Amino acid sequence: MISKVRGDILLSGAQAIAHGVAPHDHFNQGLALALRERFPAMAKDFRHYCHQQNPKAGGVWLWAGPERVIINLMTQEPAPSKNAHPGKATSHNINHALRELRSLLEKEEISSIALPRLATGVGGLEWGDVEPLIEKSLGDLTIPVIVYETYEKGKKAAEKLG
């Protein structure tokens, strides 16, 4: 069941937060930066994971901290060089990452998930193109799927978690 809210995803009561990144991302823009600042161990662990596994766009990586589960969806292409910004997101990568996300949610028995307007900031896509992909991939899940359509810093959203 998908619900759409306004507020600050960092204040979500969902068990997990999913967001879009690129393989080998530096977490220096958008929601990724805010998550890196709040959970520096996650960014460090992601760098280690990327060096060990060399993940491809379209994959997912789960990080479980003491107070939050973060699921990194590799919706963007990797940066073309070490000091460059990551590439843009693609519908192909989003579809693949969302299928992987669904499988991961079921396997790990995640009880609720919050997502931003995936791949529409740094990723460069239009929400009208991404929203139907989320609906198709996650719309029939029996857990709460909370999509943060409008970001409002410091505002706790009215989430339906139960």
N, C-alpha and C positions, 0 to 999 in steps of 0.2 A: 504494500500500500504506500503510495507516494503522496506526501503532503508538501506544500510549498509555503515557505515562511520568509519573513523579513527579520534580520537581526545579525548578530555577530556569531559566526560559526564556531569561533573559539570558545564560546560560552555554551555550546550545545551539550545537552544531556545524553546524547546518543553514545552508545558504547564505542563506536569507531567514527573517525572522520576520514573521508577519502578526498584526495585532491590530485590534480594533474601536474606532472613533472616530465622532464626528459631524462633518458639514461645519462648518468654522470652529471646530473644537475647540481648546481652550486647552491640552490635554495636561496637566491639573493633577490628575488622579486615576488611580489604579490603574496598570496596565502602561504606559499612555500617559505618565504622569508619569516613571516609571523610564526609559523610552526617551528622553524629552525631556532628562532629566538626563545620560544617557550620550551622546546625540547631539543637542546643542542646535541644530546646523545643520539637522537634519531638521525640527524644530518651526518654525524660522524659514522654511525653504523651503515647508513646508506652509501657513503663513499667507500667504505670497506667492502660492502656487498658488490658494488659496481666494479671495483678492482678485481675481486675474486671471480665474479660471474659474467662480467661484460654483458649486461642485459640489453635487450633490443626494445625498440618502441613497440607498444601494444601489450607489454607485460605489466605485472603488478608486483609490489613488494610490501609485505606487512611488517610493521614495527609495533611491538607491544611494550609500552612503558608502564611504570607503576600506576599511573592514573588515566592513561588514554591509549587506545589503539589507533594508529595512523596507517592508512593504506595509500601507498603511492602508486598512482595510475600513470604509466608512462605513455601519455597521450601525445607528447611532442617528439619530434625528431631530435637526435643528439646534436650538440653544437658541432659545427664543421671543424673547429680547431679549439685548442685548449682554453684560450682566452675569449672566445666568442660566446655570444648568447645562444641558448638552445634554439633549435629550429621551431617552426610552427607546428601546431597540432594538425592531425588529419582525421577525417571521419573513419578511415580504415583503422587507425591506431585506437581511436576511441571505442569503436565497436569491439575490437579484440580485447582491449583493457576491460571493458564493461562485462564481457563474457567471462573473463578471468576473475573479475570482482565477484560476480554472481557465484561462481564455483567456490571461491575462497570464503564468501559469507556463509555458504551452506556447510562447507567442510569444517570451518572453525566455529560454527554455531554462534556467529555474531548476532546479537539480539536487536541491534538498531544501527543505522548508518546515516551520517550527515554528509552531504556533498554541496559544493558551491556550484555556481553556473560554470560547470566544467569546461575548460579549454577556451573560454571566451575572453579572458584577460590577456595574459602573456601568450596563451596559445593561439590567439588571433581569429577564432571562429565566431560565427554568429549564433546567438542563443537559439534562434528559430531553427537552426540546423542541428544543434546538439540535443535540445530538449526531447525530440522524438526518439533519439537513440537511447536516452536514459529510460524513457517510458517503455520502449520495446524490450530492453534488457532487464529492467528491474521492476517494472510495473506490477507484475503478478507475484512478487515475493510476499510472504506472509509477515515479514518483519517491517517495522516502520523504516521508511526511506524518506529522509527529510532533505529537501532541496532548498538551499538558501538562495532564493531568487534575487533578493535585494540585500546588500550588505549595509548594516547600520552598526558602526563601531560602538562597543560597550552595551548594546541592547540585547537582552536575552529574548530569544524568539519564543513564541507560543507553540511549542512542539507537541505533537501527539505521539507519545512514546508507549502507550499501553492500550 
